[in-house]
Amino acid sequence: MTVLPPLPSELQQWRDDRLATPPPAVYGFWEVVESGCDDTFTPFEADLVINPDPRNLGSGARVIIKYCHKPEPRQDATFIAIPEVTKLPCDELSAYAVVSKLTPVAGQCTEVWVWGNRRGTLEGCFVQHDVFHIEPAPSEDLGLPILDIEALTRNYTLRHGVVVILSLVDLDDGGMYVLKTPRRDEGFAAEALQMVALPQSDYCIRPSYSVKDRNGCWRGLLLPYEANGALHEFLVEEHPNLREYKNHEFPLSRLPWSLKLVWARDIGAALEWLHGHLPAWGDLKLDNIVVCRDGHCRLIDYVGPTFRTHLSWAAPEFQFGKPRTTAEDVFSLGLLLWVIATERLSIPREDGILNLQWPTGVDPTYQALVKRCTDAIPSSRPTMSEINREINKLICASSI
């Protein structure tokens, strides 16, 4: 099993102060939002299957409940009266309080929107669709321990100003885990198989358990939870007004340069390892890099080759529907290295043309490496082994 090296001694105190202790759990609520106001609201979505037949995957009635600002009513929407309360806990019992106002029909999907009104109570409307899809379980055994979804009852409000409802559970091993559920589109089962088929590696956050409900239906994967969040969320917390900076402006750095080099090494080594097991990845971006409490960065959603490449991170030669290549991953890595160095979120790119400016103090060798990685000609980009050798040289030079 590949293992990441320990942090340099000069970064261990920074890690202990900033990362090692996760924030306390803050349990969420459906907050009433006055209709038409611009205040931040608490988004919540509950996805329930009512009265399924355990012998028939995809049976029963599906209900999707979204808590939101008052939406523009669709012509086929039906309005409902929600119980006279101003706040509902984020759990399935509260979701069923909304479901009790509906008449779910087997084989149909009911989408419900819930919002607050000026009287301080809740209202809602719903639309029913003829069919719904529940993705089947993987065709092969995942080889993971199985947990019952009924045990995953806690809901946790993430920080960073963005509220996401996650089902968490504390297991006997002392760890905290988060449930990743199948999306409404197909493909998650195949992704699950790919993730568990890869060898054990310290470069990636690997699924720990497979989750089923009391009817034996597959409901997703349980993965170790890292409270510091993805690299995108981490930078937002470091610089709350980061998006206000113009393209030529850079925030005052909040991260040690030696740490940035360690993260560059973590991501580069992980990507080289991944290329040893997959033709390419195709989805390298801030949201798929997690900042862990030991101070290292690790990959999530590392399946490929994927066609979900976000255009902000895509190489110039990217085309939808075409297999990804390692050269495209190198281009995305170059952009990621620029973000780590500058602590900027938005990539200056207009009509496909990059304009990567640098703050003072960034090592010229590092800048040259990023320029090579983001070369418009794929064959001119360095290989992952060349990139990692260069990053390791930079780390050695910075420690002298």
Buried (B, 14 or more C-beta within 10 A) or exposed (E): EEEBEEBBEEBBEBBEEBBBEEEEBEEBBBBBBBEEEEEEBBBBEBBBBBEBEEEEBBBBBBBBBBBBBBEEEEEEBBEBEBEEEEEBEBBBEBBBBBBEEBEBBEEBBBBBBBBBBEEEBBBBBBBBEEEBEBBEBBEEEBEBEEBEBEEBEBBBBBEBEEBBBBBBBEBEEEEBBBBBBBEBEEBBBEBBBBBBEBEEBBBBBBBBBBBBBEBEBBBBBBBBBBBBBBBBBBBBBBBEEBEEBEBEEBBEBEBBBBBBBBBBBBBBBBBBBBBEEBEBBBBBBBBBBBBBBBBBBBBBBBBBBBBEBEEEBBBBEBEEEEEBBBBBBBBBBBBBBBBBBBBBBEBBBEEEEBEBEBBEEBBEEBBEBBEBBBBEEBEEBBEBEBBBEBBBEBBEEBEE
